[in-house]
Amino acid sequence: MSRNLEDFRLDSPRLETPEPDSRQGRRNIVEDGVQLLDDEGAISEQFEICLKHIFARYCTPPPPRPSPSSAGQISLLAPPEGAYLTTDGLDAWAKDTNGQPFDDATKEELLEFMDVTDDGGLTLKGFMQIYQLQTENDEEETWKDLSKHGFDRSLKLVTTRREATDAEQQYAAWVDSTERHHEDGPVSSGVRSTNPTTGSS
């Protein structure tokens, strides 16, 4: 993910759509057979499933614990209704995506322009707004993000048996720590609308 949020401002003009064989912009390579955004510029169904999985790895409350398939891979996650990213979840996602957490200014811009809860937690809708705007402006950056989270160019989660076991253990530890956090005190889940014009709910 690009850390320059100027590209994510909701009032920024949409770039011209390039030719279909361009990796930059809204369209994918034709032979890939995968569209990140549809012809209207909305997040495609396949891409939405991937984003939900990525979001679910960091959200509060966490999704149900996954179970490995017969091939040793973990099923794609889906976030619970009303899930959001706490500051810790946002930092963990940014670190896994960019190698380091966002700085305070970047966080402030994200929370100002994207859909968040009353307490400032980034919602799934806000998360999708980020990726819709990024993909419109720099699709290749989005492909890099997807790759870092285990997805290939056909939007398939590519995980070896060992990676699946490690992922399950890491996820279990995350669930345990999140559950302990919730036992320490209530967390608000109210949602504040920021009048978004993009994104998927």
N, C-alpha and C positions, 0 to 999 in steps of 0.2 A: 504494500500500500504506500502510495506517495504520501509523505508527511507534509506536503504543501497544501493546505486546505483551501487556498484560493480557488482551486479547481472544484471544490465541493460546495461553494456558495450557491444557494438556491437561485439567486438572481443572475448567475453567470450565464452568458449566451451559450447555446449548444453549438458545438463545432459542426462543420459540414460533414456529412456522412461520406466516408471514402468509398472507393470501389470495393466490391465484395471480396477481392483477393488481398485486401490490406489487413494487416494485423492491428493497425492503429484505428481507433474509433469504435463505432458501434457494431461492425460486422466481423464475422469470423472467417477463417479460411474455408472456402467452399467444401473442400474434401474432408474437413473435420466433421461436417454434418451436425455441428453444434452451434447454437446461437445463445450468447449470453443475454442479449436484449432482443426483443421481438421487433417487428417492423414499426411498431408505435413507440419504441424506445423503452418499453416496460421490461422488467426482469423476466426472463423466460422461466418456464416451469422447472426445467432441469437445473438451471442456475439457482433458483429459489431453494430447491431441496439442498443443494450444496451449502448455501449461505446459512440455512437453518441448522445444518449439522455443525458448521464452524461456530455459529453463535451459541449453540447448545453446549459446546465444550466449556464455555466460560460464564454462562448465565446463572442467575439466581432467580428462583430456585432451580436446582439442576434437574435435568430430564431423568426419566427412569434409567436404571443401570442397564447398559447394553449387555448382550450375551453373544459370544463369538459364534459365527456360523460354522458349518461343517468344514469349510475351507480354512477356518482359523481367522477369518476377517470379522470385524465388528460391524454390526448393522449401523446404518446412518441414524444419527440422533435427530430428535425433533424437540424443540424447546417447549416447556409447558406454557399454557395460556398465561399472559401477564408477565412473562420472564423479562429480565433486563440485565444489563451489565453494571455491576458495582464498580467503584474505582479500581478495586483489585482485579476484577474480571477484565476491565478495559485495559489495564496495564499488562495483564497476562496475554491477552489477545494481541496487543501491539508488540509486545516483546517477541512472541512467536512469529509474528508477521514481519516485523521490521528489525528485530534484533535488539530493540530497546523500547521502553515505554515512551508514550507521547510526552512532550513537555507540557507545562501548565497552559501555555497560550494555545496550543493545539487542542487540548482537552476543552478549554473554554469555548473555542470556535465550534467544536463538535457538538457540545451541549447547547450552544446558542442556536445553531442552524438545523439540528436534527431533532427527531422526535425523542423526548425523554420523559421519565417519570417526574412526579412532583419533587422527588429528592435528587433529581439529576442523574438517574440511571439511564443509560442508553437502551431504548427498546429495540425489539426486533425490527419494527418499522423503520426506526432511525438507522439501524445497522444496514438495512437494505437500501435506504436513501443514500448512504455513503457509497455503497458499491454501484448503485445505478449511476450516480454522478461521476464516479471515477471511471467507470467503464465507458461512458459517453465520451470522456475526455482522453482516456488512455487505456484502451482495452488490454494492451500487453502488460501493463502494471497489474491489472486484475488477474491475468493468467499467472503471473509470478506469485501473487498471493495465494491463489488456488493451489499451485504446485507446492508451496510451503506447508499447506495444510493437507497434503496427500492426494490431491486430485490431478488426474492427467488431462490431456487435451480433449478427451471425450467425456469429461466430467465424471469419470469413474474414480472411486476411492481406491487407490493402489496401496495396499498394506500387506506386508509379509506376515507369516504366522507369528514370528517373534515380535514384530512391531505391534501386532494386534494384542498380544499378551501384555507388552509394556504399556500400551495405550489403555488397556482395561485396568491395569494396576494404577496408573496415573489418574484415571478417571475415578476409580474407587476412592483414592486418597482425596481427590478434590471434593467428591460428594461428602465424605466423612468430615472434612474441614468445614464445608459449607453448612452441614447439619449442625455442627458444634457452634458455628457462628449464629445460626438462627435460634439456638437454645439460649444464647446470651441476651437476646432482646428482639423485639418485633421489628420488622422491616416493612416500610410502606410500599405499596404497589400501585398507588394512584398514578394515572397517566396524564401528562399535560400535553395538550395539542400545541404544536408550533406552526400550525397552518402550512404543513408541507404540501408541495405541489408535485413531489415525485415520490417514488418508493412503492413498496408493495406491502400490504397489510397481512 
